[in-house]
Amino acid sequence: MKIFSAKYDYGRKKEEKNLNFIEEIVEADLQSGKYTHIVTRFPPEPNGYLHIGHASSICLNFGLTKKFPGYTNLRFDDTNPVTEETEYVDNIKNDIKWMGFEWQNEFYASDYFDTLYEFALKFIHAGLAYIDDSTSEEIALLKGTPTEPGKDSPYRNRSIEENLSLFERMKNGEFPDGSRTLRARIDMAHINMLMRDPILYRIKHAHHHRTGDKWCIYPMYDFAHGQSDSIENITHSICTLEFAPHRELYDWLIEKLEIYPSHQYEFARRNLNYTVTSKRKLLQLVQDGHVNGWDDPRMPTISGLRRRGYTPESIRDFCDRIGVARRENMIDVGLLEFCVREDLNKKALRRMVVQDPLKVIITNFPEGVTEMCHSENNPEDIAAGMREIPFSREIYIEKEDFLEIPTKKYFRLAPGKMVRLKGAYIIQCDSFVKDENGEISEIHCSYIENSKSGQDATGINVKGTLHWVSAPHAVPVEIRLYDRLFSVENVSTEEGDFKDYINPESLNIITGYAEPAILEAKEGESFQFLRKGYFAVDPDSTPEKPVMNRTVTLRDNWAKAAEK
């Protein structure tokens, strides 16, 4: 028996942040003595990778048992062998751990297949279930409509003995897929259509990732769900809102079996704009090659977000901010981006990387000489220290940081103008060179002596500061500029195939030049590229060629575009 050391003040006032409605239910149950502790479960289907919607459920289920006495089980709903793979199981476990949560027990619905089969026999013996030979089309036709009652199946009144015999033969593999089902005998005129003799078991001659070929009949989700909860003594079985109509069947099955009365609660799914979270649609994107796998950084999967550079802290913060509600709504992905900016601003090391290089020659700096400059690794974290940056006669700046004819409030480099190079000197543009196409190919500048950052004795005040990279020391870097996967806010409201709205600019790959410190970067490590955004080291990265994924820009560029 598990002993709980956690102390909880049931008579306390609510915390500064109000409890959500699920937390209020749990608090009331504990305070009334209904439970001494709670047990929740996170029940993913191992038929795909977890996405940002699952992150909310993870935070809710595991968060409850961090806040209140109790524990959370991880239970895989592996009742459909056709779609399930061990790869998905392993990835789901990795994602939950990466998110910062640990489960008390690891279970599978398949652990209970023998028990569920016995439960099914109990229903047949009680006259509460029967074998139906009808096709799926015939069953649907007899189901009725929300305003019209259904009609009894012609097989509904089979004898208990015949049903037991047929169910045994189903189990023994004597019938083909789809030829027979086990249905609960409830009420074909019930106002809740899910109570109109729902299917409990179907035939599937398929290899199961855990039970192998032992079974060729598998329980439906509705039959496995509540019974698995009951077996594990789950106190609060938390589902998304689409399962609210299923609660009546959940309760009916538990009541008739006279087993532990787990109870289901529903909260609203949170949809994220500019993406999709349907596993079916995500699988299409993967299988059709629109993305490079489930962990493509454009995908809303937890694996994709991790590869892109999102942190577990930022995702947990996002889930906390959107909260738990009773009604579905659309969440702006800008909030998720805000959360990761907030987190990375505090912890990401700063580096200078030029993405669209323009060569600058500092004519009064000696050739062949390298001078070391210094800059802070993170101005938000003094403990991060300083780093050395090589400075030389030839450097790269961004093309956009020079204008031949500057606008009125342009404070970057232009003919006769001065700017400061971050961590280095003030330079002044003296002249520039154009190529045969009329494009500016080279800028000639002079540096101001005694203007070095931290040692400036010139008294010169300049308004612009540029990032830069020493050309002889520049490290070529593959930069993957990721953006939102879809070009429309809500794909589900658009006409036609959802794939028609994939953002053609969701990925652009360029080669940039970074300061040498980038070679120390490790896989998954995050950086702020000065004035450009936050980037993470991709698993494709090598010591010879770093590969960096853009996590997010420094500012919400989409919001600016919307304003225009």
Secondary structure as GFF3:
##gff-version 3
##sequence-region A 1 564
A	DSSP	alpha_helix	21	31	.	.	.	ID=ss1
A	DSSP	beta_strand	38	42	.	.	.	ID=ss2
A	DSSP	alpha_helix	52	67	.	.	.	ID=ss3
A	DSSP	beta_strand	70	76	.	.	.	ID=ss4
A	DSSP	alpha_helix	86	98	.	.	.	ID=ss5
A	DSSP	beta_strand	105	108	.	.	.	ID=ss6
A	DSSP	three_ten_helix	109	112	.	.	.	ID=ss7
A	DSSP	alpha_helix	113	125	.	.	.	ID=ss8
A	DSSP	beta_strand	129	132	.	.	.	ID=ss9
A	DSSP	alpha_helix	136	142	.	.	.	ID=ss10
A	DSSP	alpha_helix	160	171	.	.	.	ID=ss11
A	DSSP	beta_strand	181	184	.	.	.	ID=ss12
A	DSSP	three_ten_helix	193	195	.	.	.	ID=ss13
A	DSSP	beta_strand	199	203	.	.	.	ID=ss14
A	DSSP	beta_strand	217	219	.	.	.	ID=ss15
A	DSSP	alpha_helix	221	231	.	.	.	ID=ss16
A	DSSP	beta_strand	236	240	.	.	.	ID=ss17
A	DSSP	three_ten_helix	241	246	.	.	.	ID=ss18
A	DSSP	alpha_helix	247	257	.	.	.	ID=ss19
A	DSSP	beta_strand	263	267	.	.	.	ID=ss20
A	DSSP	beta_strand	270	272	.	.	.	ID=ss21
A	DSSP	alpha_helix	279	287	.	.	.	ID=ss22
A	DSSP	alpha_helix	302	308	.	.	.	ID=ss23
A	DSSP	alpha_helix	312	322	.	.	.	ID=ss24
A	DSSP	beta_strand	329	331	.	.	.	ID=ss25
A	DSSP	alpha_helix	333	347	.	.	.	ID=ss26
A	DSSP	beta_strand	349	351	.	.	.	ID=ss27
A	DSSP	beta_strand	353	354	.	.	.	ID=ss28
A	DSSP	beta_strand	357	362	.	.	.	ID=ss29
A	DSSP	beta_strand	371	376	.	.	.	ID=ss30
A	DSSP	three_ten_helix	382	384	.	.	.	ID=ss31
A	DSSP	beta_strand	386	391	.	.	.	ID=ss32
A	DSSP	beta_strand	394	398	.	.	.	ID=ss33
A	DSSP	three_ten_helix	399	401	.	.	.	ID=ss34
A	DSSP	beta_strand	418	421	.	.	.	ID=ss35
A	DSSP	beta_strand	426	434	.	.	.	ID=ss36
A	DSSP	beta_strand	440	447	.	.	.	ID=ss37
A	DSSP	beta_strand	465	466	.	.	.	ID=ss38
A	DSSP	beta_strand	469	470	.	.	.	ID=ss39
A	DSSP	three_ten_helix	471	473	.	.	.	ID=ss40
A	DSSP	beta_strand	475	482	.	.	.	ID=ss41
A	DSSP	three_ten_helix	491	493	.	.	.	ID=ss42
A	DSSP	three_ten_helix	498	501	.	.	.	ID=ss43
A	DSSP	beta_strand	507	514	.	.	.	ID=ss44
A	DSSP	three_ten_helix	516	520	.	.	.	ID=ss45
A	DSSP	beta_strand	526	529	.	.	.	ID=ss46
A	DSSP	beta_strand	533	537	.	.	.	ID=ss47
A	DSSP	beta_strand	547	553	.	.	.	ID=ss48
A	DSSP	alpha_helix	557	563	.	.	.	ID=ss49
###
